[in-house]
Amino acid sequence: MKSIVIAIAAMIIMAGPAMAGQCPALIKQLNEAVGKMKEGDAKVKEAKVLIAEAQKLHDGKKHADSVIKGDEAAKVLGIKLKKK
Ligand SMILES: [Cu+2]
């Protein structure tokens, strides 16, 4: 029983840094995609808000939430993100 608890705790601890590297990579891809699109476009504006939120979540160490926001932004833009 104890070993299971330790294994779960270790997974949670290790998931943190792994996710931390993911968001900047996703945000970079989103910003590049936005850079190629028309600035006045409604979906570009919407995506920029979501990207800013993803960045804020990442800065606040909420990496899992940041990835979800990034996915939302990608859906708005109609692009696919490359994930690690
Ligand atoms: Cu992050």
PDB file of the backbone (N, CA, C, O) and the ligand in Angstrom, with CONECT records:
HET     CU  A 101       1
ATOM      1  N   MET A   1       0.836  -1.212   0.000  1.00  0.00           N
ATOM      2  CA  MET A   1       0.000   0.000   0.000  1.00  0.00           C
ATOM      3  C   MET A   1       0.869   1.260   0.000  1.00  0.00           C
ATOM      4  O   MET A   1       0.653   2.201  -0.764  1.00  0.00           O
ATOM      5  N   LYS A   2       1.854   1.232   0.888  1.00  0.00           N
ATOM      6  CA  LYS A   2       2.746   2.384   1.025  1.00  0.00           C
ATOM      7  C   LYS A   2       3.494   2.658  -0.292  1.00  0.00           C
ATOM      8  O   LYS A   2       3.671   3.804  -0.706  1.00  0.00           O
ATOM      9  N   SER A   3       3.921   1.571  -0.925  1.00  0.00           N
ATOM     10  CA  SER A   3       4.686   1.735  -2.172  1.00  0.00           C
ATOM     11  C   SER A   3       3.833   2.354  -3.277  1.00  0.00           C
ATOM     12  O   SER A   3       4.340   3.085  -4.128  1.00  0.00           O
ATOM     13  N   ILE A   4       2.539   2.057  -3.256  1.00  0.00           N
ATOM     14  CA  ILE A   4       1.627   2.643  -4.256  1.00  0.00           C
ATOM     15  C   ILE A   4       1.532   4.156  -4.047  1.00  0.00           C
ATOM     16  O   ILE A   4       1.572   4.935  -5.000  1.00  0.00           O
ATOM     17  N   VAL A   5       1.407   4.545  -2.790  1.00  0.00           N
ATOM     18  CA  VAL A   5       1.328   5.981  -2.456  1.00  0.00           C
ATOM     19  C   VAL A   5       2.597   6.680  -2.919  1.00  0.00           C
ATOM     20  O   VAL A   5       2.540   7.764  -3.501  1.00  0.00           O
ATOM     21  N   ILE A   6       3.735   6.062  -2.663  1.00  0.00           N
ATOM     22  CA  ILE A   6       5.021   6.665  -3.069  1.00  0.00           C
ATOM     23  C   ILE A   6       5.100   6.760  -4.598  1.00  0.00           C
ATOM     24  O   ILE A   6       5.565   7.763  -5.140  1.00  0.00           O
ATOM     25  N   ALA A   7       4.649   5.726  -5.276  1.00  0.00           N
ATOM     26  CA  ALA A   7       4.691   5.710  -6.746  1.00  0.00           C
ATOM     27  C   ALA A   7       3.822   6.832  -7.319  1.00  0.00           C
ATOM     28  O   ALA A   7       4.220   7.513  -8.264  1.00  0.00           O
ATOM     29  N   ILE A   8       2.633   7.018  -6.740  1.00  0.00           N
ATOM     30  CA  ILE A   8       1.724   8.075  -7.217  1.00  0.00           C
ATOM     31  C   ILE A   8       2.336   9.449  -6.942  1.00  0.00           C
ATOM     32  O   ILE A   8       2.296  10.334  -7.797  1.00  0.00           O
ATOM     33  N   ALA A   9       2.895   9.621  -5.760  1.00  0.00           N
ATOM     34  CA  ALA A   9       3.523  10.897  -5.395  1.00  0.00           C
ATOM     35  C   ALA A   9       4.676  11.207  -6.353  1.00  0.00           C
ATOM     36  O   ALA A   9       4.839  12.347  -6.788  1.00  0.00           O
ATOM     37  N   ALA A  10       5.460  10.200  -6.674  1.00  0.00           N
ATOM     38  CA  ALA A  10       6.604  10.379  -7.584  1.00  0.00           C
ATOM     39  C   ALA A  10       6.114  10.791  -8.975  1.00  0.00           C
ATOM     40  O   ALA A  10       6.729  11.632  -9.631  1.00  0.00           O
ATOM     41  N   MET A  11       5.004  10.195  -9.417  1.00  0.00           N
ATOM     42  CA  MET A  11       4.446  10.521 -10.737  1.00  0.00           C
ATOM     43  C   MET A  11       3.995  11.975 -10.793  1.00  0.00           C
ATOM     44  O   MET A  11       4.213  12.673 -11.784  1.00  0.00           O
ATOM     45  N   ILE A  12       3.358  12.419  -9.706  1.00  0.00           N
ATOM     46  CA  ILE A  12       2.874  13.810  -9.652  1.00  0.00           C
ATOM     47  C   ILE A  12       4.061  14.774  -9.675  1.00  0.00           C
ATOM     48  O   ILE A  12       4.041  15.785 -10.377  1.00  0.00           O
ATOM     49  N   ILE A  13       5.091  14.444  -8.900  1.00  0.00           N
ATOM     50  CA  ILE A  13       6.276  15.309  -8.844  1.00  0.00           C
ATOM     51  C   ILE A  13       6.964  15.361 -10.213  1.00  0.00           C
ATOM     52  O   ILE A  13       7.397  16.425 -10.655  1.00  0.00           O
ATOM     53  N   MET A  14       7.058  14.225 -10.865  1.00  0.00           N
ATOM     54  CA  MET A  14       7.755  14.181 -12.156  1.00  0.00           C
ATOM     55  C   MET A  14       6.936  14.784 -13.294  1.00  0.00           C
ATOM     56  O   MET A  14       7.498  15.254 -14.283  1.00  0.00           O
ATOM     57  N   ALA A  15       5.612  14.772 -13.155  1.00  0.00           N
ATOM     58  CA  ALA A  15       4.748  15.334 -14.204  1.00  0.00           C
ATOM     59  C   ALA A  15       4.935  16.841 -14.300  1.00  0.00           C
ATOM     60  O   ALA A  15       4.792  17.413 -15.381  1.00  0.00           O
ATOM     61  N   GLY A  16       5.251  17.490 -13.190  1.00  0.00           N
ATOM     62  CA  GLY A  16       5.431  18.943 -13.157  1.00  0.00           C
ATOM     63  C   GLY A  16       6.449  19.442 -14.155  1.00  0.00           C
ATOM     64  O   GLY A  16       6.089  20.147 -15.098  1.00  0.00           O
ATOM     65  N   PRO A  17       7.721  19.094 -13.974  1.00  0.00           N
ATOM     66  CA  PRO A  17       8.758  19.603 -14.895  1.00  0.00           C
ATOM     67  C   PRO A  17       8.532  19.184 -16.355  1.00  0.00           C
ATOM     68  O   PRO A  17       8.849  19.935 -17.277  1.00  0.00           O
ATOM     69  N   ALA A  18       7.982  17.980 -16.555  1.00  0.00           N
ATOM     70  CA  ALA A  18       7.735  17.500 -17.921  1.00  0.00           C
ATOM     71  C   ALA A  18       6.732  18.407 -18.628  1.00  0.00           C
ATOM     72  O   ALA A  18       6.899  18.751 -19.798  1.00  0.00           O
ATOM     73  N   MET A  19       5.685  18.788 -17.890  1.00  0.00           N
ATOM     74  CA  MET A  19       4.668  19.666 -18.457  1.00  0.00           C
ATOM     75  C   MET A  19       5.210  21.089 -18.629  1.00  0.00           C
ATOM     76  O   MET A  19       4.829  21.799 -19.559  1.00  0.00           O
ATOM     77  N   ALA A  20       6.092  21.489 -17.729  1.00  0.00           N
ATOM     78  CA  ALA A  20       6.616  22.856 -17.742  1.00  0.00           C
ATOM     79  C   ALA A  20       7.288  23.176 -19.070  1.00  0.00           C
ATOM     80  O   ALA A  20       7.222  24.307 -19.553  1.00  0.00           O
ATOM     81  N   GLY A  21       7.942  22.162 -19.664  1.00  0.00           N
ATOM     82  CA  GLY A  21       8.621  22.387 -20.935  1.00  0.00           C
ATOM     83  C   GLY A  21       7.659  22.437 -22.104  1.00  0.00           C
ATOM     84  O   GLY A  21       7.975  22.969 -23.168  1.00  0.00           O
ATOM     85  N   GLN A  22       6.475  21.871 -21.889  1.00  0.00           N
ATOM     86  CA  GLN A  22       5.506  21.753 -22.977  1.00  0.00           C
ATOM     87  C   GLN A  22       4.883  23.101 -23.354  1.00  0.00           C
ATOM     88  O   GLN A  22       4.809  23.434 -24.537  1.00  0.00           O
ATOM     89  N   CYS A  23       4.437  23.873 -22.369  1.00  0.00           N
ATOM     90  CA  CYS A  23       3.681  25.093 -22.688  1.00  0.00           C
ATOM     91  C   CYS A  23       4.464  26.120 -23.517  1.00  0.00           C
ATOM     92  O   CYS A  23       3.918  26.621 -24.500  1.00  0.00           O
ATOM     93  N   PRO A  24       5.710  26.457 -23.173  1.00  0.00           N
ATOM     94  CA  PRO A  24       6.398  27.442 -24.023  1.00  0.00           C
ATOM     95  C   PRO A  24       6.511  26.976 -25.474  1.00  0.00           C
ATOM     96  O   PRO A  24       6.448  27.786 -26.399  1.00  0.00           O
ATOM     97  N   ALA A  25       6.679  25.673 -25.665  1.00  0.00           N
ATOM     98  CA  ALA A  25       6.766  25.123 -27.023  1.00  0.00           C
ATOM     99  C   ALA A  25       5.436  25.297 -27.756  1.00  0.00           C
ATOM    100  O   ALA A  25       5.405  25.639 -28.938  1.00  0.00           O
ATOM    101  N   LEU A  26       4.340  25.057 -27.037  1.00  0.00           N
ATOM    102  CA  LEU A  26       3.010  25.204 -27.649  1.00  0.00           C
ATOM    103  C   LEU A  26       2.712  26.679 -27.929  1.00  0.00           C
ATOM    104  O   LEU A  26       2.195  27.027 -28.990  1.00  0.00           O
ATOM    105  N   ILE A  27       3.047  27.542 -26.961  1.00  0.00           N
ATOM    106  CA  ILE A  27       2.796  28.977 -27.109  1.00  0.00           C
ATOM    107  C   ILE A  27       3.600  29.532 -28.291  1.00  0.00           C
ATOM    108  O   ILE A  27       3.115  30.380 -29.041  1.00  0.00           O
ATOM    109  N   LYS A  28       4.823  29.045 -28.441  1.00  0.00           N
ATOM    110  CA  LYS A  28       5.681  29.473 -29.556  1.00  0.00           C
ATOM    111  C   LYS A  28       5.033  29.096 -30.900  1.00  0.00           C
ATOM    112  O   LYS A  28       4.988  29.901 -31.831  1.00  0.00           O
ATOM    113  N   GLN A  29       4.533  27.853 -30.974  1.00  0.00           N
ATOM    114  CA  GLN A  29       3.865  27.402 -32.210  1.00  0.00           C
ATOM    115  C   GLN A  29       2.629  28.253 -32.508  1.00  0.00           C
ATOM    116  O   GLN A  29       2.369  28.611 -33.656  1.00  0.00           O
ATOM    117  N   LEU A  30       1.875  28.569 -31.454  1.00  0.00           N
ATOM    118  CA  LEU A  30       0.659  29.372 -31.628  1.00  0.00           C
ATOM    119  C   LEU A  30       1.003  30.781 -32.096  1.00  0.00           C
ATOM    120  O   LEU A  30       0.355  31.316 -32.994  1.00  0.00           O
ATOM    121  N   ASN A  31       2.025  31.380 -31.487  1.00  0.00           N
ATOM    122  CA  ASN A  31       2.431  32.735 -31.878  1.00  0.00           C
ATOM    123  C   ASN A  31       2.934  32.768 -33.325  1.00  0.00           C
ATOM    124  O   ASN A  31       2.695  33.729 -34.056  1.00  0.00           O
ATOM    125  N   GLU A  32       3.627  31.712 -33.718  1.00  0.00           N
ATOM    126  CA  GLU A  32       4.102  31.636 -35.111  1.00  0.00           C
ATOM    127  C   GLU A  32       2.932  31.540 -36.087  1.00  0.00           C
ATOM    128  O   GLU A  32       2.925  32.173 -37.142  1.00  0.00           O
ATOM    129  N   ALA A  33       1.940  30.726 -35.704  1.00  0.00           N
ATOM    130  CA  ALA A  33       0.754  30.564 -36.550  1.00  0.00           C
ATOM    131  C   ALA A  33      -0.012  31.881 -36.651  1.00  0.00           C
ATOM    132  O   ALA A  33      -0.450  32.273 -37.733  1.00  0.00           O
ATOM    133  N   VAL A  34      -0.168  32.560 -35.512  1.00  0.00           N
ATOM    134  CA  VAL A  34      -0.858  33.850 -35.472  1.00  0.00           C
ATOM    135  C   VAL A  34      -0.118  34.879 -36.335  1.00  0.00           C
ATOM    136  O   VAL A  34      -0.741  35.692 -37.018  1.00  0.00           O
ATOM    137  N   GLY A  35       1.202  34.833 -36.293  1.00  0.00           N
ATOM    138  CA  GLY A  35       2.029  35.765 -37.062  1.00  0.00           C
ATOM    139  C   GLY A  35       1.815  35.660 -38.563  1.00  0.00           C
ATOM    140  O   GLY A  35       2.039  36.618 -39.302  1.00  0.00           O
ATOM    141  N   LYS A  36       1.377  34.481 -39.006  1.00  0.00           N
ATOM    142  CA  LYS A  36       1.158  34.253 -40.442  1.00  0.00           C
ATOM    143  C   LYS A  36      -0.266  34.588 -40.864  1.00  0.00           C
ATOM    144  O   LYS A  36      -0.593  34.587 -42.051  1.00  0.00           O
ATOM    145  N   MET A  37      -1.117  34.878 -39.863  1.00  0.00           N
ATOM    146  CA  MET A  37      -2.527  35.132 -40.180  1.00  0.00           C
ATOM    147  C   MET A  37      -2.837  36.631 -40.157  1.00  0.00           C
ATOM    148  O   MET A  37      -2.035  37.441 -39.694  1.00  0.00           O
ATOM    149  N   LYS A  38      -4.033  36.980 -40.672  1.00  0.00           N
ATOM    150  CA  LYS A  38      -4.447  38.387 -40.702  1.00  0.00           C
ATOM    151  C   LYS A  38      -4.744  38.871 -39.297  1.00  0.00           C
ATOM    152  O   LYS A  38      -5.490  38.236 -38.552  1.00  0.00           O
ATOM    153  N   GLU A  39      -4.152  40.005 -38.943  1.00  0.00           N
ATOM    154  CA  GLU A  39      -4.240  40.493 -37.571  1.00  0.00           C
ATOM    155  C   GLU A  39      -5.657  40.875 -37.159  1.00  0.00           C
ATOM    156  O   GLU A  39      -6.040  40.694 -36.003  1.00  0.00           O
ATOM    157  N   GLY A  40      -6.428  41.399 -38.092  1.00  0.00           N
ATOM    158  CA  GLY A  40      -7.779  41.847 -37.766  1.00  0.00           C
ATOM    159  C   GLY A  40      -8.809  40.731 -37.715  1.00  0.00           C
ATOM    160  O   GLY A  40      -9.968  40.961 -37.371  1.00  0.00           O
ATOM    161  N   ASP A  41      -8.386  39.531 -38.056  1.00  0.00           N
ATOM    162  CA  ASP A  41      -9.290  38.387 -38.094  1.00  0.00           C
ATOM    163  C   ASP A  41      -9.865  38.093 -36.702  1.00  0.00           C
ATOM    164  O   ASP A  41      -9.141  38.116 -35.706  1.00  0.00           O
ATOM    165  N   ALA A  42     -11.162  37.820 -36.645  1.00  0.00           N
ATOM    166  CA  ALA A  42     -11.824  37.564 -35.357  1.00  0.00           C
ATOM    167  C   ALA A  42     -11.205  36.369 -34.641  1.00  0.00           C
ATOM    168  O   ALA A  42     -11.004  36.404 -33.427  1.00  0.00           O
ATOM    169  N   LYS A  43     -10.901  35.303 -35.401  1.00  0.00           N
ATOM    170  CA  LYS A  43     -10.351  34.113 -34.738  1.00  0.00           C
ATOM    171  C   LYS A  43      -8.920  34.351 -34.252  1.00  0.00           C
ATOM    172  O   LYS A  43      -8.483  33.745 -33.274  1.00  0.00           O
ATOM    173  N   VAL A  44      -8.199  35.231 -34.935  1.00  0.00           N
ATOM    174  CA  VAL A  44      -6.846  35.585 -34.493  1.00  0.00           C
ATOM    175  C   VAL A  44      -6.922  36.345 -33.171  1.00  0.00           C
ATOM    176  O   VAL A  44      -6.149  36.087 -32.248  1.00  0.00           O
ATOM    177  N   LYS A  45      -7.865  37.284 -33.095  1.00  0.00           N
ATOM    178  CA  LYS A  45      -8.067  38.045 -31.854  1.00  0.00           C
ATOM    179  C   LYS A  45      -8.437  37.117 -30.707  1.00  0.00           C
ATOM    180  O   LYS A  45      -7.916  37.237 -29.599  1.00  0.00           O
ATOM    181  N   GLU A  46      -9.353  36.184 -30.994  1.00  0.00           N
ATOM    182  CA  GLU A  46      -9.793  35.235 -29.970  1.00  0.00           C
ATOM    183  C   GLU A  46      -8.615  34.360 -29.521  1.00  0.00           C
ATOM    184  O   GLU A  46      -8.425  34.109 -28.331  1.00  0.00           O
ATOM    185  N   ALA A  47      -7.848  33.912 -30.488  1.00  0.00           N
ATOM    186  CA  ALA A  47      -6.706  33.044 -30.180  1.00  0.00           C
ATOM    187  C   ALA A  47      -5.659  33.779 -29.352  1.00  0.00           C
ATOM    188  O   ALA A  47      -5.055  33.202 -28.448  1.00  0.00           O
ATOM    189  N   LYS A  48      -5.448  35.057 -29.666  1.00  0.00           N
ATOM    190  CA  LYS A  48      -4.454  35.843 -28.917  1.00  0.00           C
ATOM    191  C   LYS A  48      -4.809  35.940 -27.442  1.00  0.00           C
ATOM    192  O   LYS A  48      -3.934  35.893 -26.577  1.00  0.00           O
ATOM    193  N   VAL A  49      -6.112  36.077 -27.159  1.00  0.00           N
ATOM    194  CA  VAL A  49      -6.566  36.120 -25.765  1.00  0.00           C
ATOM    195  C   VAL A  49      -6.249  34.787 -25.085  1.00  0.00           C
ATOM    196  O   VAL A  49      -5.747  34.751 -23.961  1.00  0.00           O
ATOM    197  N   LEU A  50      -6.552  33.690 -25.790  1.00  0.00           N
ATOM    198  CA  LEU A  50      -6.308  32.359 -25.226  1.00  0.00           C
ATOM    199  C   LEU A  50      -4.812  32.103 -25.025  1.00  0.00           C
ATOM    200  O   LEU A  50      -4.410  31.488 -24.037  1.00  0.00           O
ATOM    201  N   ILE A  51      -3.995  32.578 -25.965  1.00  0.00           N
ATOM    202  CA  ILE A  51      -2.542  32.415 -25.860  1.00  0.00           C
ATOM    203  C   ILE A  51      -2.020  33.189 -24.643  1.00  0.00           C
ATOM    204  O   ILE A  51      -1.184  32.692 -23.888  1.00  0.00           O
ATOM    205  N   ALA A  52      -2.529  34.412 -24.470  1.00  0.00           N
ATOM    206  CA  ALA A  52      -2.124  35.222 -23.314  1.00  0.00           C
ATOM    207  C   ALA A  52      -2.506  34.529 -22.014  1.00  0.00           C
ATOM    208  O   ALA A  52      -1.756  34.564 -21.039  1.00  0.00           O
ATOM    209  N   GLU A  53      -3.687  33.893 -22.007  1.00  0.00           N
ATOM    210  CA  GLU A  53      -4.122  33.158 -20.812  1.00  0.00           C
ATOM    211  C   GLU A  53      -3.225  31.952 -20.573  1.00  0.00           C
ATOM    212  O   GLU A  53      -2.858  31.657 -19.436  1.00  0.00           O
ATOM    213  N   ALA A  54      -2.876  31.260 -21.644  1.00  0.00           N
ATOM    214  CA  ALA A  54      -1.979  30.097 -21.536  1.00  0.00           C
ATOM    215  C   ALA A  54      -0.630  30.524 -20.949  1.00  0.00           C
ATOM    216  O   ALA A  54      -0.067  29.838 -20.096  1.00  0.00           O
ATOM    217  N   GLN A  55      -0.127  31.662 -21.418  1.00  0.00           N
ATOM    218  CA  GLN A  55       1.148  32.188 -20.912  1.00  0.00           C
ATOM    219  C   GLN A  55       1.047  32.503 -19.422  1.00  0.00           C
ATOM    220  O   GLN A  55       1.958  32.207 -18.649  1.00  0.00           O
ATOM    221  N   LYS A  56      -0.081  33.112 -19.031  1.00  0.00           N
ATOM    222  CA  LYS A  56      -0.287  33.486 -17.634  1.00  0.00           C
ATOM    223  C   LYS A  56      -0.358  32.228 -16.756  1.00  0.00           C
ATOM    224  O   LYS A  56       0.217  32.187 -15.669  1.00  0.00           O
ATOM    225  N   LEU A  57      -1.063  31.217 -17.236  1.00  0.00           N
ATOM    226  CA  LEU A  57      -1.182  29.965 -16.481  1.00  0.00           C
ATOM    227  C   LEU A  57       0.180  29.301 -16.339  1.00  0.00           C
ATOM    228  O   LEU A  57       0.525  28.772 -15.282  1.00  0.00           O
ATOM    229  N   HIS A  58       0.945  29.338 -17.420  1.00  0.00           N
ATOM    230  CA  HIS A  58       2.295  28.765 -17.383  1.00  0.00           C
ATOM    231  C   HIS A  58       3.143  29.508 -16.355  1.00  0.00           C
ATOM    232  O   HIS A  58       3.829  28.885 -15.544  1.00  0.00           O
ATOM    233  N   ASP A  59       3.094  30.837 -16.390  1.00  0.00           N
ATOM    234  CA  ASP A  59       3.859  31.643 -15.432  1.00  0.00           C
ATOM    235  C   ASP A  59       3.440  31.348 -13.997  1.00  0.00           C
ATOM    236  O   ASP A  59       4.250  31.410 -13.072  1.00  0.00           O
ATOM    237  N   GLY A  60       2.155  31.026 -13.831  1.00  0.00           N
ATOM    238  CA  GLY A  60       1.639  30.680 -12.512  1.00  0.00           C
ATOM    239  C   GLY A  60       1.837  29.212 -12.179  1.00  0.00           C
ATOM    240  O   GLY A  60       1.267  28.716 -11.208  1.00  0.00           O
ATOM    241  N   LYS A  61       2.630  28.520 -12.964  1.00  0.00           N
ATOM    242  CA  LYS A  61       2.988  27.105 -12.792  1.00  0.00           C
ATOM    243  C   LYS A  61       1.793  26.156 -12.945  1.00  0.00           C
ATOM    244  O   LYS A  61       1.841  25.009 -12.501  1.00  0.00           O
ATOM    245  N   LYS A  62       0.715  26.651 -13.583  1.00  0.00           N
ATOM    246  CA  LYS A  62      -0.427  25.774 -13.856  1.00  0.00           C
ATOM    247  C   LYS A  62      -0.265  25.230 -15.271  1.00  0.00           C
ATOM    248  O   LYS A  62      -0.980  25.622 -16.193  1.00  0.00           O
ATOM    249  N   HIS A  63       0.679  24.329 -15.414  1.00  0.00           N
ATOM    250  CA  HIS A  63       1.091  23.900 -16.754  1.00  0.00           C
ATOM    251  C   HIS A  63       0.028  23.069 -17.466  1.00  0.00           C
ATOM    252  O   HIS A  63      -0.170  23.205 -18.673  1.00  0.00           O
ATOM    253  N   ALA A  64      -0.659  22.200 -16.705  1.00  0.00           N
ATOM    254  CA  ALA A  64      -1.698  21.372 -17.329  1.00  0.00           C
ATOM    255  C   ALA A  64      -2.809  22.263 -17.900  1.00  0.00           C
ATOM    256  O   ALA A  64      -3.294  22.039 -19.009  1.00  0.00           O
ATOM    257  N   ASP A  65      -3.204  23.282 -17.114  1.00  0.00           N
ATOM    258  CA  ASP A  65      -4.241  24.211 -17.571  1.00  0.00           C
ATOM    259  C   ASP A  65      -3.752  25.024 -18.769  1.00  0.00           C
ATOM    260  O   ASP A  65      -4.518  25.329 -19.684  1.00  0.00           O
ATOM    261  N   SER A  66      -2.475  25.364 -18.748  1.00  0.00           N
ATOM    262  CA  SER A  66      -1.879  26.125 -19.844  1.00  0.00           C
ATOM    263  C   SER A  66      -1.948  25.339 -21.153  1.00  0.00           C
ATOM    264  O   SER A  66      -2.243  25.895 -22.210  1.00  0.00           O
ATOM    265  N   VAL A  67      -1.669  24.029 -21.061  1.00  0.00           N
ATOM    266  CA  VAL A  67      -1.726  23.170 -22.251  1.00  0.00           C
ATOM    267  C   VAL A  67      -3.153  23.108 -22.789  1.00  0.00           C
ATOM    268  O   VAL A  67      -3.368  23.115 -24.001  1.00  0.00           O
ATOM    269  N   ILE A  68      -4.126  23.047 -21.881  1.00  0.00           N
ATOM    270  CA  ILE A  68      -5.542  23.004 -22.289  1.00  0.00           C
ATOM    271  C   ILE A  68      -5.904  24.306 -23.028  1.00  0.00           C
ATOM    272  O   ILE A  68      -6.557  24.276 -24.071  1.00  0.00           O
ATOM    273  N   LYS A  69      -5.470  25.442 -22.471  1.00  0.00           N
ATOM    274  CA  LYS A  69      -5.722  26.739 -23.120  1.00  0.00           C
ATOM    275  C   LYS A  69      -5.060  26.785 -24.507  1.00  0.00           C
ATOM    276  O   LYS A  69      -5.636  27.284 -25.474  1.00  0.00           O
ATOM    277  N   GLY A  70      -3.854  26.259 -24.568  1.00  0.00           N
ATOM    278  CA  GLY A  70      -3.128  26.216 -25.838  1.00  0.00           C
ATOM    279  C   GLY A  70      -3.894  25.408 -26.875  1.00  0.00           C
ATOM    280  O   GLY A  70      -3.974  25.784 -28.044  1.00  0.00           O
ATOM    281  N   ASP A  71      -4.460  24.284 -26.419  1.00  0.00           N
ATOM    282  CA  ASP A  71      -5.264  23.444 -27.309  1.00  0.00           C
ATOM    283  C   ASP A  71      -6.497  24.202 -27.814  1.00  0.00           C
ATOM    284  O   ASP A  71      -6.876  24.097 -28.980  1.00  0.00           O
ATOM    285  N   GLU A  72      -7.105  24.961 -26.914  1.00  0.00           N
ATOM    286  CA  GLU A  72      -8.270  25.766 -27.295  1.00  0.00           C
ATOM    287  C   GLU A  72      -7.897  26.790 -28.370  1.00  0.00           C
ATOM    288  O   GLU A  72      -8.614  26.973 -29.353  1.00  0.00           O
ATOM    289  N   ALA A  73      -6.772  27.443 -28.159  1.00  0.00           N
ATOM    290  CA  ALA A  73      -6.298  28.450 -29.124  1.00  0.00           C
ATOM    291  C   ALA A  73      -6.026  27.796 -30.477  1.00  0.00           C
ATOM    292  O   ALA A  73      -6.341  28.363 -31.523  1.00  0.00           O
ATOM    293  N   ALA A  74      -5.442  26.606 -30.447  1.00  0.00           N
ATOM    294  CA  ALA A  74      -5.143  25.884 -31.691  1.00  0.00           C
ATOM    295  C   ALA A  74      -6.433  25.531 -32.429  1.00  0.00           C
ATOM    296  O   ALA A  74      -6.500  25.594 -33.657  1.00  0.00           O
ATOM    297  N   LYS A  75      -7.449  25.160 -31.661  1.00  0.00           N
ATOM    298  CA  LYS A  75      -8.737  24.795 -32.251  1.00  0.00           C
ATOM    299  C   LYS A  75      -9.370  26.018 -32.929  1.00  0.00           C
ATOM    300  O   LYS A  75      -9.925  25.923 -34.023  1.00  0.00           O
ATOM    301  N   VAL A  76      -9.269  27.160 -32.251  1.00  0.00           N
ATOM    302  CA  VAL A  76      -9.800  28.419 -32.802  1.00  0.00           C
ATOM    303  C   VAL A  76      -9.102  28.740 -34.119  1.00  0.00           C
ATOM    304  O   VAL A  76      -9.736  29.151 -35.091  1.00  0.00           O
ATOM    305  N   LEU A  77      -7.789  28.546 -34.132  1.00  0.00           N
ATOM    306  CA  LEU A  77      -6.995  28.878 -35.340  1.00  0.00           C
ATOM    307  C   LEU A  77      -7.107  27.795 -36.403  1.00  0.00           C
ATOM    308  O   LEU A  77      -6.773  28.024 -37.565  1.00  0.00           O
ATOM    309  N   GLY A  78      -7.576  26.620 -36.011  1.00  0.00           N
ATOM    310  CA  GLY A  78      -7.663  25.503 -36.954  1.00  0.00           C
ATOM    311  C   GLY A  78      -6.317  24.910 -37.292  1.00  0.00           C
ATOM    312  O   GLY A  78      -6.085  24.462 -38.415  1.00  0.00           O
ATOM    313  N   ILE A  79      -5.416  24.909 -36.299  1.00  0.00           N
ATOM    314  CA  ILE A  79      -4.089  24.307 -36.521  1.00  0.00           C
ATOM    315  C   ILE A  79      -3.883  23.126 -35.565  1.00  0.00           C
ATOM    316  O   ILE A  79      -4.600  22.960 -34.579  1.00  0.00           O
ATOM    317  N   LYS A  80      -2.882  22.321 -35.897  1.00  0.00           N
ATOM    318  CA  LYS A  80      -2.495  21.206 -35.035  1.00  0.00           C
ATOM    319  C   LYS A  80      -1.164  21.550 -34.367  1.00  0.00           C
ATOM    320  O   LYS A  80      -0.222  22.002 -35.018  1.00  0.00           O
ATOM    321  N   LEU A  81      -1.109  21.327 -33.058  1.00  0.00           N
ATOM    322  CA  LEU A  81       0.129  21.590 -32.318  1.00  0.00           C
ATOM    323  C   LEU A  81       0.963  20.316 -32.243  1.00  0.00           C
ATOM    324  O   LEU A  81       0.449  19.214 -32.050  1.00  0.00           O
ATOM    325  N   LYS A  82       2.257  20.511 -32.401  1.00  0.00           N
ATOM    326  CA  LYS A  82       3.177  19.382 -32.205  1.00  0.00           C
ATOM    327  C   LYS A  82       3.509  19.297 -30.732  1.00  0.00           C
ATOM    328  O   LYS A  82       4.016  20.245 -30.133  1.00  0.00           O
ATOM    329  N   LYS A  83       3.210  18.127 -30.150  1.00  0.00           N
ATOM    330  CA  LYS A  83       3.505  17.955 -28.727  1.00  0.00           C
ATOM    331  C   LYS A  83       4.630  16.965 -28.547  1.00  0.00           C
ATOM    332  O   LYS A  83       4.885  16.106 -29.391  1.00  0.00           O
ATOM    333  N   LYS A  84       5.299  17.116 -27.409  1.00  0.00           N
ATOM    334  CA  LYS A  84       6.406  16.217 -27.072  1.00  0.00           C
ATOM    335  C   LYS A  84       5.861  14.875 -26.619  1.00  0.00           C
ATOM    336  O   LYS A  84       6.633  13.975 -26.289  1.00  0.00           O
TER     337      LYS A  84
HETATM  338 CU    CU A 101       4.122  25.594 -18.416  1.00  0.00          CU2+
END
